[in-house]
Amino acid sequence: MFILTLLRDNIRTHPSDFSKPRTESLTDELNKKYSNKILHNVGLCIRVWDILEASDEIVHMVQDGSSQAKVTFRMVVFRPFKGEIMTGKVASSHPTEGVRVTMDFFDDIIIPPSFLQAGSEYDEEEKVWVWKYEENDLYMDKDEPIRFRIEIEEFVDVGPVRDGVDEEKKVAPYSLVVSVAEPGLGLLSWWEG
């Protein structure tokens, strides 16, 4: 689910941070820049793990007095592998898109109708997907814990994000297509007892 990724970047440190230990100020700047952001073909950056190397700093006296250093560091990244089994919560249901799942820190997880259990139908009245298993109707209610398998990860190069773009037209830069179409997967309550 989480991996360590080696990255390199030029990092500026403002003079107000010069009193901090160097590693701490560089880590703070790296976390500001990368944490909670998607790196294309890398994943969702969580936090800096450690700094492996930092060059001598160059102070920009003409500008604002900030220093700049080339930093090599490792970042904790959320990037599950294909076939990995994970647990989240049902966020919403849609008749054509399927079921959207959240893991609290990551929401772009979708179970398309073709990856639901055989015999699943969308209930227009309840606005949820229902697995019709033998003589039982098993509802996929919102906020229920759900176990799923990673099938596809999709990276989309969305370019710079502009303010004022309609939320519904935004494309997720990183999303997961998952499946619950096998025994043991689906709502945790289905498999208890």
C-alpha positions, -999 to 999 in steps of 0.1 A, spaced: 0 0 0 28 24 9 62 26 -8 94 46 -4 103 66 -35 136 83 -42 133 119 -53 156 149 -60 147 185 -60 160 220 -55 146 234 -23 145 270 -11 147 278 26 134 312 38 157 332 62 130 329 89 138 291 90 176 295 93 174 291 131 160 256 127 183 226 123 190 222 86 174 188 82 143 200 99 139 231 77 146 211 45 121 184 56 94 211 63 99 227 29 97 193 11 66 184 30 50 217 21 57 211 -15 49 174 -18 26 161 10 -10 153 -1 -1 158 -38 -2 133 -67 31 128 -86 24 115 -121 33 78 -124 45 78 -87 14 81 -65 0 101 -36 28 116 -16 23 113 22 54 127 39 92 128 37 108 97 52 144 109 53 169 131 36 198 112 20 219 141 7 218 179 6 243 200 -13 258 231 2 233 260 2 236 290 -20 222 322 -5 203 345 -29 213 379 -15 197 399 -43 163 383 -39 149 377 -4 179 362 12 166 326 8 190 297 5 188 270 -21 201 234 -19 198 203 -41 182 176 -20 180 138 -25 153 123 -2 129 94 2 91 101 3 64 78 17 39 73 -12 5 57 -13 6 34 -44 -11 0 -39 0 -28 -63 -23 -47 -86 -40 -76 -68 -36 -61 -34 -65 -65 -10 -75 -34 9 -103 -21 31 -122 12 28 -158 26 33 -186 29 7 -188 66 -1 -216 67 -27 -234 47 -54 -242 56 -90 -263 35 -115 -238 37 -143 -205 45 -126 -208 19 -98 -197 23 -62 -172 49 -50 -150 40 -21 -130 61 4 -101 54 26 -104 87 44 -71 100 30 -78 89 -6 -113 91 -23 -107 82 -60 -115 45 -58 -143 32 -80 -159 -2 -84 -175 -3 -118 -207 -24 -122 -187 -50 -141 -165 -55 -111 -194 -60 -86 -206 -95 -75 -226 -114 -102 -263 -107 -96 -257 -71 -84 -284 -45 -93 -289 -8 -87 -319 -1 -65 -334 32 -78 -356 37 -47 -328 32 -21 -301 47 -44 -276 19 -36 -262 -12 -53 -277 -45 -40 -261 -80 -44 -290 -105 -49 -274 -136 -33 -296 -167 -33 -328 -154 -15 -310 -124 2 -308 -88 -8 -274 -75 5 -273 -37 3 -241 -17 -2 -250 11 22 -230 43 26 -202 43 52 -201 5 54 -166 -11 56 -158 -28 23 -129 -51 12 -117 -49 -24 -89 -60 -48 -69 -35 -68 -74 -41 -105 -62 -10 -124 -44 22 -114 -49 52 -137 -27 82 -139 -40 112 -159 -18 141 -167 -41 170 -158 -15 198 -160 -17 228 -137 -50 230 -117 -68 263 -122 -91 279 -96 -127 282 -107 -128 250 -127 -162 232 -123 -157 204 -97 -177 179 -117 -155 185 -148 -123 179 -128 -105 147 -136 -87 128 -108 -49 127 -115 -47 93 -98 -75 68 -94 -80 31 -86 -104 8 -103 -111 -21 -79 -132 -53 -78 -154 -71 -52 -164 -99 -76 -151 -128 -57 -157 -146 -24 -145 -128 7 -147 -94 -10 -174 -68 -6 -190 -55 26 -172 -70 57 -207 -76 73 -215 -101 45 -187 -124 55 -190 -122 93 -202 -153 113 
